[in-house]
Structure formats: structure tokens, C-alpha cells
Amino acid sequence: MDHVTTALEEQPLLRAVTATGDAALAVEVLELRSRNEQLEQALASRAVIDQARGMVMVLAPCSSERAWDVLVDVSQHCNVKLRDVAAALVATTGDQELPEAIQREWRRALRRLHALERR
């Protein structure tokens, strides 16, 4: 699913379209391929993010929305993509440790979550 179309793969398409003289068609095909790859990446990321969200809900009993906020909070404070934070959290189920920066922000996010819950 992580396949990215390379220039070499697109050359035959560009030659064929150039031969027919339909540049607009070539642009549209390339844009559609790019969008398709982005959607495939989003679907793959979504599954990991949903797993991590469920883990947060169990580990720090909270709603789905609060779990999302915790993941976003950690992501933003670590300056790490949300899908990478989620993947790191899910990887802990396979005995991998969270990277130190994510661990630190995870603790801070949980403290903020608990402070919100006490209000």
C-alpha cells in the first residue's frame, strides 16, 4: 500500500498521451493516481490511529473524542505526525517501548486529561 508512482512508471503513460496529443488527459490521470495513493495512505493510517484511540480509551478511561484529543496533543507537542504517534503506541503491544519524547508527552497529555476530567 505504500507504493508511490515513480517517474519511470509514468513515462510510458506520458509517451502514449503525448502521441495522442491529449495533455489534459495525461494531467488528469497523473492527478488521479496521486489522489489514489494519498487515499490508500490515509486508509492505512486510519486503522492504526483507530487502534491507538481504542488503547487510549482503555488505558485512560475516557471518551473516543478525548482519546483523539490526547493523540493529537502528543503529536503536536512532539512535532511527530499523528499516524506515527499512533503506530508507536500500537507497537507497545509487541513489547516495543515508546520513544522517549512520546513517553514524556504521553504522561503530560494524561495529566492534562485527568485535570479536565476533575472539573
GURO-763639 format. One record per residue: x, y, z of N, C-alpha, C, CB in turn; residue number from 1; residue in three letters. Coordinates in steps of 0.1 Angstrom, whole numbers, plus 5000, padded with zeros to 4 digits. Glycine has a CB too. Example, Ala and Ser with C-alpha at 12.3 -4.5 7.8 and 13.67 -1.06 7.14 Angstrom:
- 5132;4943;5078;5123;4955;5078;5132;4967;5078;5113;4955;5090;1;ALA
- 5128;4978;5071;5137;4989;5071;5129;5000;5079;5141;4994;5057;2;SER
//
This chain:
- 5008;4988;5000;5000;5000;5000;5008;5013;5000;4991;5000;5012;1;MET
- 5021;5012;5004;5029;5023;5004;5036;5026;4991;5040;5021;5015;2;ASP
- 5031;5021;4980;5036;5022;4967;5035;5037;4962;5030;5013;4957;3;HIS
- 5045;5043;4958;5045;5056;4952;5049;5055;4938;5054;5066;4960;4;VAL
- 5040;5061;4929;5043;5060;4915;5056;5068;4912;5031;5066;4907;5;THR
- 5065;5062;4904;5077;5068;4901;5077;5074;4887;5089;5058;4902;6;THR
- 5086;5083;4884;5087;5089;4871;5089;5079;4860;5098;5099;4871;7;ALA
- 5096;5068;4863;5098;5057;4853;5085;5050;4850;5108;5047;4859;8;LEU
- 5076;5049;4860;5063;5042;4858;5054;5051;4850;5057;5038;4871;9;GLU
- 5056;5064;4851;5047;5073;4844;5052;5077;4830;5046;5086;4852;10;GLU
- 5064;5074;4827;5069;5077;4813;5061;5070;4802;5084;5073;4812;11;GLN
- 5058;5057;4803;5050;5051;4792;5037;5058;4790;5048;5036;4795;12;PRO
- 5030;5062;4801;5018;5069;4801;5019;5082;4794;5011;5071;4815;13;LEU
- 5030;5090;4798;5032;5103;4792;5035;5102;4777;5043;5110;4799;14;LEU
- 5043;5092;4773;5046;5090;4759;5033;5087;4751;5056;5079;4757;15;ARG
- 5025;5078;4757;5012;5074;4750;5003;5086;4748;5005;5063;4757;16;ALA
- 5002;5094;4759;4993;5105;4758;4998;5116;4749;4990;5111;4772;17;VAL
- 5012;5118;4749;5018;5128;4741;5016;5124;4726;5033;5129;4744;18;THR
- 5016;5111;4723;5014;5106;4710;5000;5109;4705;5017;5091;4709;19;ALA
- 4990;5109;4714;4977;5112;4710;4974;5127;4711;4967;5104;4719;20;THR
- 4983;5134;4717;4982;5149;4718;4972;5153;4729;4977;5154;4705;21;GLY
- 4969;5145;4738;4959;5149;4748;4966;5151;4762;4948;5138;4750;22;ASP
- 4972;5163;4763;4979;5166;4775;4970;5167;4787;4987;5179;4773;23;ALA
- 4958;5172;4785;4948;5174;4796;4945;5160;4802;4935;5180;4791;24;ALA
- 4944;5150;4793;4942;5136;4798;4953;5131;4807;4939;5127;4787;25;LEU
- 4966;5134;4802;4977;5130;4810;4978;5136;4824;4990;5134;4802;26;ALA
- 4975;5149;4824;4974;5156;4837;4964;5150;4846;4972;5171;4835;27;VAL
- 4952;5148;4841;4941;5142;4849;4945;5128;4854;4929;5141;4840;28;GLU
- 4951;5120;4846;4955;5106;4850;4965;5107;4861;4961;5098;4838;29;VAL
- 4975;5116;4860;4986;5117;4870;4980;5122;4883;4997;5127;4865;30;LEU
- 4970;5132;4882;4964;5137;4894;4955;5126;4901;4955;5149;4891;31;GLU
- 4949;5118;4893;4940;5107;4899;4949;5097;4905;4932;5101;4888;32;LEU
- 4960;5094;4899;4970;5084;4905;4975;5089;4919;4982;5081;4896;33;ARG
- 4978;5102;4919;4983;5108;4931;4973;5108;4942;4988;5122;4928;34;SER
- 4960;5111;4938;4950;5111;4948;4947;5097;4953;4937;5117;4942;35;ARG
- 4948;5087;4944;4946;5074;4948;4956;5069;4958;4946;5064;4936;36;ASN
- 4969;5073;4956;4979;5069;4965;4977;5076;4979;4993;5073;4960;37;GLU
- 4973;5088;4979;4970;5095;4991;4959;5089;4999;4967;5110;4988;38;GLN
- 4948;5085;4992;4937;5078;4999;4941;5065;5004;4926;5076;4989;39;LEU
- 4949;5057;4997;4954;5044;5002;4962;5047;5015;4963;5037;4992;40;GLU
- 4971;5057;5015;4979;5060;5027;4970;5064;5039;4989;5071;5024;41;GLN
- 4959;5072;5036;4950;5076;5046;4943;5065;5052;4940;5086;5040;42;ALA
- 4938;5055;5044;4931;5043;5049;4940;5035;5058;4926;5035;5038;43;LEU
- 4953;5033;5054;4962;5026;5062;4965;5033;5075;4976;5023;5054;44;ALA
- 4967;5046;5075;4969;5053;5087;4957;5053;5096;4973;5068;5083;45;SER
- 4945;5054;5090;4933;5054;5098;4932;5042;5107;4921;5055;5089;46;ARG
- 4935;5030;5102;4934;5018;5110;4943;5019;5122;4937;5006;5102;47;ALA
- 4955;5023;5121;4964;5024;5132;4960;5035;5142;4979;5027;5127;48;VAL
- 4955;5046;5137;4950;5056;5145;4938;5052;5153;4946;5069;5137;49;ILE
- 4929;5044;5147;4918;5039;5154;4922;5029;5165;4908;5033;5145;50;ASP
- 4932;5021;5162;4937;5011;5172;4942;5019;5184;4947;5002;5166;51;GLN
- 4950;5029;5181;4957;5037;5192;4946;5044;5200;4967;5047;5186;52;ALA
- 4936;5049;5193;4925;5056;5200;4918;5047;5210;4915;5061;5190;53;ARG
- 4916;5034;5206;4910;5025;5215;4919;5022;5227;4907;5012;5207;54;GLY
- 4932;5021;5224;4941;5019;5235;4941;5030;5245;4955;5017;5230;55;MET
- 4940;5042;5240;4939;5054;5249;4926;5053;5258;4940;5067;5242;56;VAL
- 4915;5049;5251;4903;5048;5258;4903;5038;5270;4892;5045;5248;57;MET
- 4911;5027;5268;4912;5017;5278;4922;5021;5289;4916;5004;5271;58;VAL
- 4934;5026;5284;4944;5030;5294;4941;5042;5303;4957;5032;5286;59;LEU
- 4934;5051;5297;4930;5063;5304;4915;5065;5302;4938;5076;5300;60;ALA
- 4907;5057;5310;4893;5057;5307;4887;5070;5303;4885;5051;5319;61;PRO
- 4883;5071;5290;4878;5084;5285;4870;5081;5273;4890;5094;5282;62;CYS
- 4864;5091;5268;4856;5090;5256;4865;5089;5243;4846;5102;5254;63;SER
- 4859;5086;5232;4866;5085;5220;4871;5099;5216;4856;5079;5209;64;SER
- 4863;5109;5218;4867;5123;5215;4879;5127;5223;4856;5132;5217;65;GLU
- 4879;5124;5236;4890;5127;5245;4903;5119;5241;4887;5124;5260;66;ARG
- 4901;5107;5237;4912;5099;5232;4919;5105;5220;4908;5084;5230;67;ALA
- 4910;5109;5211;4915;5116;5199;4923;5129;5203;4904;5120;5190;68;TRP
- 4918;5136;5212;4925;5149;5217;4938;5145;5223;4916;5156;5227;69;ASP
- 4939;5134;5231;4952;5130;5237;4962;5127;5226;4950;5118;5246;70;VAL
- 4958;5120;5216;4967;5116;5205;4972;5129;5197;4960;5106;5195;71;LEU
- 4962;5137;5194;4966;5150;5187;4975;5158;5196;4953;5158;5184;72;VAL
- 4972;5159;5209;4981;5167;5218;4995;5162;5218;4975;5166;5232;73;ASP
- 4997;5149;5219;5010;5142;5219;5017;5145;5206;5009;5127;5222;74;VAL
- 5010;5143;5195;5015;5146;5182;5020;5160;5180;5004;5143;5171;75;SER
- 5012;5170;5184;5016;5184;5183;5028;5187;5192;5004;5192;5186;76;GLN
- 5028;5183;5204;5038;5186;5213;5052;5179;5210;5034;5183;5227;77;HIS
- 5051;5168;5203;5063;5161;5199;5068;5165;5185;5061;5146;5200;78;CYS
- 5059;5172;5178;5061;5175;5164;5063;5163;5156;5073;5185;5163;79;ASN
- 5055;5153;5158;5055;5140;5152;5041;5138;5146;5059;5128;5161;80;VAL
- 5041;5132;5134;5028;5130;5127;5019;5121;5136;5030;5124;5113;81;LYS
- 5006;5124;5136;4997;5116;5144;4998;5102;5141;4983;5121;5141;82;LEU
- 4999;5098;5128;4999;5084;5125;5012;5077;5130;4999;5082;5109;83;ARG
- 5023;5085;5132;5035;5079;5137;5034;5078;5153;5047;5088;5134;84;ASP
- 5027;5087;5159;5024;5086;5173;5016;5073;5176;5018;5098;5179;85;VAL
- 5005;5072;5168;4996;5061;5169;5003;5048;5167;4984;5062;5159;86;ALA
- 5012;5047;5156;5019;5035;5153;5029;5031;5165;5027;5036;5140;87;ALA
- 5035;5041;5171;5044;5039;5182;5036;5033;5194;5051;5052;5186;88;ALA
- 5024;5039;5197;5016;5034;5208;5012;5019;5205;5004;5043;5210;89;LEU
- 5007;5017;5193;5002;5003;5190;5014;4993;5190;4996;5003;5175;90;VAL
- 5026;4998;5187;5038;4989;5187;5041;4985;5201;5050;4996;5181;91;ALA
- 5036;4992;5211;5039;4988;5225;5033;4975;5228;5035;4999;5235;92;THR
- 5023;4971;5221;5016;4958;5223;5025;4946;5219;5003;4957;5216;93;THR
- 5035;4949;5211;5045;4939;5207;5058;4941;5215;5048;4940;5192;94;GLY
- 5058;4946;5227;5069;4948;5236;5079;4958;5231;5076;4935;5237;95;ASP
- 5075;4967;5222;5084;4979;5219;5081;4990;5228;5082;4983;5204;96;GLN
- 5091;4998;5232;5089;5009;5240;5086;5021;5232;5102;5011;5249;97;GLU
- 5079;5030;5238;5076;5043;5232;5089;5051;5232;5065;5051;5240;98;LEU
- 5091;5058;5221;5103;5067;5221;5102;5077;5233;5104;5075;5207;99;PRO
- 5113;5081;5238;5114;5090;5250;5105;5102;5249;5128;5093;5253;100;GLU
- 5106;5109;5238;5098;5122;5236;5083;5119;5236;5102;5129;5223;101;ALA
- 5079;5108;5230;5065;5105;5230;5061;5100;5244;5062;5093;5220;102;ILE
- 5069;5093;5251;5066;5089;5265;5064;5101;5274;5077;5080;5271;103;GLN
- 5073;5111;5273;5072;5123;5281;5059;5131;5278;5084;5132;5278;104;ARG
- 5056;5132;5265;5044;5139;5261;5031;5131;5265;5044;5143;5247;105;GLU
- 5032;5118;5264;5021;5110;5268;5017;5112;5282;5025;5095;5265;106;TRP
- 5027;5112;5291;5025;5115;5305;5018;5129;5307;5038;5114;5314;107;ARG
- 5024;5139;5300;5018;5152;5302;5004;5153;5297;5027;5162;5294;108;ARG
- 5001;5146;5286;4988;5146;5280;4978;5139;5290;4988;5139;5266;109;ALA
- 4982;5129;5296;4974;5122;5305;4971;5130;5318;4980;5108;5310;110;LEU
- 4981;5138;5322;4979;5147;5334;4969;5158;5330;4992;5153;5338;111;ARG
- 4970;5163;5318;4960;5173;5313;4946;5167;5312;4965;5179;5299;112;ARG
- 4946;5155;5307;4933;5148;5305;4926;5146;5319;4934;5135;5299;113;LEU
- 4934;5142;5329;4928;5139;5342;4924;5153;5349;4939;5132;5351;114;HIS
- 4932;5163;5346;4928;5176;5352;4915;5181;5346;4939;5187;5349;115;ALA
- 4913;5178;5333;4900;5182;5326;4888;5174;5332;4901;5180;5311;116;LEU
- 4891;5161;5335;4880;5152;5340;4876;5156;5354;4885;5138;5339;117;GLU
- 4885;5162;5361;4882;5166;5375;4873;5178;5376;4895;5168;5383;118;ARG
- 4873;5186;5365;4865;5198;5366;4850;5195;5366;4868;5207;5354;119;ARG
//
